[in-house]
Amino acid sequence: MKIRLLIIISFLYATASAQVPEHFPVIEAESLEGGSIISEKTYTAESLFGYMNGGAELYLEYGFDRLVVSELVYNETEYRAEIYKMKDAEAAYGIYSVSVFRCDSTGIVNDYSCLSPYQLQFCKGSYYISLVNSSGSSETAAGSIDLASMIESSITEPSFDLYDIFKTNDIIKKADKILLVKGDLGLNNGAFRYADLLEGMEDYLCVIAESENQSVLKLDFETENSKSAFLDKFSIPGKHDGANNVLSIDDNTTLKHADNGGVIITRSF
């Protein structure tokens, strides 16, 4: 048993210490101006469980590819940079959307960025990035922005486009928060107030624009079975009877069919 355990641990360590993939947007030591990289490790889907006990499933649900974790010193402060490569921009935005909480999201790094005293989070393209600092001071937060800008500038692929989902900027501008959910783990992490609609569903994508008194949900289905299961759950006719045919789910929630085969749900609070 001891030999078997040692083999497993050795395998996980070797996987976690694998070389950083070429073109991965990591922070280069020469950019730190007197700082240094203390350690740098790469994690795959197989070794992610060894890095985050109990949290890996959420990333796998959205579509995880690789993680590079850098421990570094910048301006005499220690930081940990976690750079997650997700399967696409949609997955990166999804993880970002259910991870941010009570932080300044006024475009600190880009449109999808959020800063709190100890952490800066942002996403761009297929990457979700978390920068954690050791002191929580304003000077350290400024250092986080410097480091985030180094990473952000090296990512050239386009980010997830919310306009493609809602087809209007009115909903986006009014929203205080926009979540992307595609499974029970994402639902429980950031959007549990919609569990009555989405819990237990499979093969779907739901983007939720929340404002103070109302939420708009754009729900798309990857398979006909998942769509049928949702419509049957609420006894909703599957036929698209026109964009203006609004159906009631409950006293606060209405639904109408979208032209692309999905549905648009509006809930008042």
Buried (B, 14 or more C-beta within 10 A) or exposed (E): EEEEEEEEEEEBEEBBEBEBEEEBBBBEEEEBEEBEBEEBBBBEBEBBBBBBEEEBBBBEBBBBBBBBBBBBBBBEBBBBBBBBBBEBBBBBBBBBBBBBEEBBBEEBBBEBBBBBBBBBBBBBBBBBBBBBBEEEEEEBBEBBBBBBBBBBEBBEEEBBEBEEBBEEEEBBEEBEBBBBBBBBBBBBBBBEEBEEBBEEBEBBBBBBBBBEEBBBBBBBBEEEEBBEBBBEEBEBEEEEEEEEEEBEBEEEBBBBBBEEEBBBBBBEE
